[in-house]
Amino acid sequence: METEIQNLRIGNVFVLDNEEYTVAKIDVSKIGKHGRAKVRVEVRNNKTNENKTIIRVSIEKVEKK
């Protein structure tokens, strides 16, 4: 099921760049002068258990598991 990244919640699992991630924390910024809100997502890779921060435009689509 494809969803916009801004609709993810803590604990959701999604696929990005052929890797599965679990959402640990999510922050959505306000719309800025460049026209789109940004989403900062702290995630954990389900294969390697590494933590990482992803910053994307809020309307970008990801595959939700």
Secondary structure, DSSP 8 states (H G I E B T S, - for coil): -EEEGGG--TT-EEEETTEEEEEEEEEE----TTSS-EEEEEEEETTT--EEEEEEETT-EEEE-
